[in-house]
């Protein structure tokens, strides 16, 4: 069973539909008590502000439950803001610390047009089951204004994307995976990635 963390993220329903399309059982998780041994995998989706998301996760008792899940190295996928929350913080909400699973902080994209919205190339820098059957340079769909630039945790980075500089578009440590793009909005390649994660990661 895949648990989908529900803290009001705008892309939650589309993530749920993607897993249902692929035939993977999932359920919404709205409080920390529901993060239990009935779950095999956990997904934190995300669209919106770093500080608001962190605050909602704490208010619902999900923050400590997610930290415990990460510490135990149980299968995890962060999507978009779900990736950013794994780092130490974001300049979007300087007073709100992140989960601190990875080193580094999120910074505003240094580009003329922000947010970064639409299709962009994801260049795989380290092969992994997550990208099995996906081209080393594949296009995925992005919607974000902040990112973690590539100097952080380079040995754990799986893929990079260029937009006002090279930022981390996929990263892992053990069974903890996260992507900056939206696989649920990325057509066949996105569904393939979600299937890979569900079956192999």
N, C-alpha and C positions, 0 to 999 in steps of 0.2 A: 504494500500500500504506500502510495506517495502522498505525503502531507504537503498541502499548499498553504503557506502562512498568509492569513487574511488580516491585514491591518488597514484595509481600505485602498490598496494600490489599484491604480486605474487599469492595469493590464492583467489583473487576476483572472477575470472571466475568459480572456483569450488564451491564457496559459492553460486553464482548466480544459477548455475546448480542444486545444492541441493534444493534450495527453489522452483525452477521450477519443479523439480521432485515431490515435495510434493504438488504442485498446488497452491503455494502462489505467488500472484502478487508482483513483485519487479521492481525497476529501479535503475540505477546507478546515483549517486549524485557526481558531479565533482566540484561544487563550493558552497560557503556558501548560496547564494541566493536560491538554490534549496532545502535547508532544511526549509521547510515551512509546512503549515497546510494540504497540500495534503498527507503528510506522516503520517501513523499511528505508525510506528516503525522505528528504525534506527539501522543499523549494522555497526560496524567498524571492518573490518577484518584486518589481518596483518601478514606479514612475512618480516623479514629484520631488519634493524638497527633502534633503538629508535630515535636517533637524526635526521636521514633522514626523518623518518615518521612524526615526529613533525614539521620539517621544511616544508615539502610538505603540510601538513594540514594548516599551517599558510599561506603559499604562495597562496593557493587556497581559502583563506577566510573561510575554514571549521572549524578551531580551535575555533573561537568565537561562531560559530553556534552550534557546539557540546557542548560547555560549557553551552550555554543557554538551550539547550535540556536537559542536565543533571540537571541543576538547576530547571527546570520545572518538573522533575521526569517523563518524558515521556518514554515509553517503548524502551529499549536500550539493545543491545547485543554487547559486545566486544569479539573478537576471537584472541587468541594468543597475538600478539603485541598489539592488541586492548585492552586486559586486562592490559598490562603493562603501556600503556599510561594513564590509569585512576589514576595511583598512582603519587606520588610527583616527581619522577624522576628515573633514572637508572644509575648505575655506568658505563654502556656502553657508555653513553653520558652525563658526569657530568655537562656540561654547559647548557644542554637543560632541562628545567623543564617540568614535566608532567602536566596533567590536574588537578591533586590534588584533585580528587573526593574522593579517599581513602587515608588514611594515609599510609606511608611506601614507601620504594624504592625497585627497582629491583636489584638483585645481581647475579653475575655469578654463575652458578651451580658448586658446589664443588664436582665434580665427575671425574673419570679417563677419561671417554669418553664424550666430549662435541663437538658438540651439542647433546642434548638428542633427539634422532630420533627413532621413532617407537612406538610400542604399550606399554602402561603401565597402571597399575591399578589406577582407580579413586575411592577413598573411600568417599562415601557420609557421611558427619558428621552432616548434618542438612537437614531434609527432606523438599522438596519444590516441587512445580508444575513442575519445570524444569526437575526434575528427576523422575517424575511419570511414572510408568511402566518400569523403568530401575533398574537393580539390584544395591544394595548398594555398591557392589564391581564389577565394570564393567571396561572393557578395552577400552581406547580411544587412538587415534593417536596423538603423539606429535612431534613437530620440534621446538626446541628453545635452546638457550644457557644461557638465563637469566630468573630469576623467582623471585617472591615475597615470602619470607619464612613466615611461619605460625604465627609468632608473631604479624604481622600487622592485625588490624581489625578482631580479632578472632571471635567476635560476629556476623560478617557478612559473615564469611566463610561457604560455602556450602559443599565443598569437598577438600580433600587433596590428594597429590600424593608424593611418596617417590622416590627421585633420588638425591643422595648426600645431603640428608636432606629432611624434609617434606616441600613442597611448596604448595601454594594456586593454586588449579586447577579449582575452581569455587567460585564465590563470588557474593553477591548481596546487594543492599540497595534500598528499595522501588521497583521501576520498573526498576532499573538499574542492569543488569546482565552482567557477564563476565566470560569467560572460557579460561584457558591457552592451552587446547588441541584444536584439529581441528575436530569439529563435522562433517564437510563436507567431511572428509577423514576417518571417523570412522564407516563406514558401517551402519547396521540397528540401532545400539544404537545411533549413531550420528544423523541419520535422525529422530529418535524418539525424541531426545532432541530438535532439531530445530523445529519439529512439536509442541512439548509442549510449547516452547517459543512463537511460532507464535500464538497459540490458547489460552494459559492460563496465560501468564506472562505479 
